[in-house]
């Protein structure tokens, strides 16, 4: 079929827009001049911007600036955007103007044209709702875009990431409880160390995730502050008194999140430190997940020539050439997610530091990387829980074998016979392939009864010395 076009106009004149599309002239110009790569603006920003436009319309109608019919049309169009009905009308690439103006206008134009459709008017007529005069009333891209950034980030963390992360923590907690009495050998520097329980080991991961949840929640405090109402440079030109507070309150009502009006719009528009802090918290979480997944990879390596203390679920063949191989693929996937998030944070920090005077010109870069991090962390944690942690098993026989052969149990003897003598036992056992008990008796450094009483792994997993508890 031959594509047909309609003529839309902006301040630079006419431009041809595909007839069936709801976007207008400025969106079309962006597609022409900024078709860079394949990265599109995050869909989360459509929902966030719809909330901004809806809250602004409600506030402007309440103040009498905006006609009731126009407000109702805008609200209806925004509700459709919130339902995802017009996602295909937002085709813009991330790599555009650093303010995000073209995306703001994409939203304004789609809402305006949808209002024209609803009221029986022609697309592009800007009647009865104009994209700038009505949809963008009392707003600038410089305050509305970062406001949408904050909303998208908060909703992404609260509605997706935190629930996924909490479920992973709970799954690990169940494993820690299940294995709380299973004694194993600890390792430091990847070498044998004193014993602990497998439950204690897993409990470290549980608390790491708990701390990351607390850090994420703390970082959201600043992101709850919105700069809507600052308009062009933070002064609030072309707004009514109280507009900023009213819109923020409306957004809070619509989302159920404690958004508020930021007290200093110059800070919030000239830099995005709150989002940078959130990004840093995401990177911190990524570092924790990388440590956890690397530990599980080590503990499950084998099965015949590795640690083989943990047994992973068999989800898919591990090799195209080696039959029967099972690989830690969920660990690998989550590790790559973590590395990407850390890289995303680097881009965010650079973008945040790249502002000049009253506006940061890396806004699309910042929100693209933050939303990407939230998305892949959410999915990564969910898959890791479902396809690995929930089905993780302990190889009790192997764990017990390592405990029986460990040299570092000699640490329990150190308070009794001294560090040098205990060290001599360990070296003698290792050099002659003896058990610790055999080495201790050969060197005549401790009696058999004392050895059996003191060198008991069950007495070595709590504070104090085994001798003191005997």
ZICORUR-V10483 format. One record per backbone hydrogen bond with DSSP energy under -1.0 kcal/mol. CO is the residue of the C=O (numbers start at 1). NH is the residue of the N-H. If there is no record, write none. Layout:
BEGIN
[[CO,NH] [CO,NH]]
END
This chain:
BEGIN
[[4,19] [6,17] [8,15] [10,13] [13,10] [15,8] [17,6] [18,21] [24,28] [25,29] [26,30] [27,31] [28,32] [29,33] [30,34] [34,36] [39,94] [42,45] [43,46] [43,47] [44,48] [45,49] [46,50] [47,51] [48,52] [49,53] [50,54] [51,55] [52,56] [53,57] [54,58] [55,59] [56,60] [57,61] [58,62] [59,63] [60,65] [60,66] [67,71] [68,72] [69,73] [70,74] [71,75] [72,76] [73,77] [74,78] [75,79] [76,80] [77,81] [78,82] [79,83] [80,85] [81,84] [86,89] [87,90] [92,41] [94,96] [97,100] [98,363] [100,104] [101,105] [102,106] [103,107] [104,108] [105,109] [106,110] [107,111] [108,112] [109,113] [110,114] [111,115] [112,116] [113,117] [114,118] [115,119] [116,121] [117,120] [122,125] [130,134] [130,135] [134,137] [136,139] [140,143] [140,144] [141,145] [143,147] [144,148] [145,149] [146,150] [147,151] [148,152] [149,153] [150,154] [151,155] [152,156] [153,157] [154,158] [155,159] [156,160] [156,161] [157,162] [160,164] [161,165] [162,166] [163,167] [164,168] [165,169] [166,170] [167,171] [168,172] [169,173] [170,174] [171,175] [172,176] [173,177] [174,178] [175,179] [177,180] [179,182] [179,199] [181,183] [182,198] [184,196] [186,193] [188,191] [191,188] [194,186] [196,184] [197,201] [198,202] [199,203] [200,204] [202,206] [203,207] [204,208] [205,209] [206,210] [207,211] [208,212] [209,213] [210,214] [211,215] [212,216] [213,217] [214,218] [215,219] [216,220] [218,221] [220,224] [222,225] [224,260] [226,262] [227,230] [230,234] [230,236] [236,239] [240,243] [242,246] [243,247] [244,248] [245,249] [246,250] [247,251] [248,252] [249,253] [250,254] [251,255] [252,256] [257,259] [260,226] [264,268] [265,269] [266,270] [267,271] [269,360] [272,276] [273,277] [274,278] [275,279] [276,280] [277,281] [278,282] [279,283] [280,284] [281,285] [282,286] [283,287] [284,288] [285,289] [286,290] [287,291] [288,292] [289,293] [290,294] [291,295] [292,296] [293,297] [294,298] [295,299] [296,300] [298,301] [299,309] [299,310] [301,308] [309,395] [311,393] [313,315] [322,325] [325,318] [327,329] [328,332] [329,333] [330,334] [331,335] [332,336] [333,337] [334,338] [335,339] [336,340] [337,341] [338,342] [339,343] [340,344] [341,345] [342,346] [343,347] [344,348] [345,349] [346,350] [347,351] [348,352] [349,353] [351,354] [356,359] [359,356] [362,366] [363,367] [364,368] [365,369] [366,370] [367,371] [368,372] [369,373] [370,374] [371,375] [372,376] [373,377] [374,378] [375,379] [376,380] [377,381] [378,382] [379,383] [380,384] [381,385] [382,386] [383,387] [384,389] [385,390] [389,392] [393,311] [394,396] [395,399] [396,400] [397,401] [398,402] [399,403] [400,404] [401,405] [407,410] [408,411] [409,412] [410,413] [413,416] [413,417] [414,418] [418,422] [419,423] [420,424] [421,425] [422,426] [423,427] [424,428] [425,429] [426,430] [427,431] [428,432] [429,434] [435,439] [436,440] [437,441] [438,442] [439,443] [440,445] [447,451] [448,452] [449,453] [450,454] [451,455] [454,456] [456,459] [457,460] [465,469]]
END
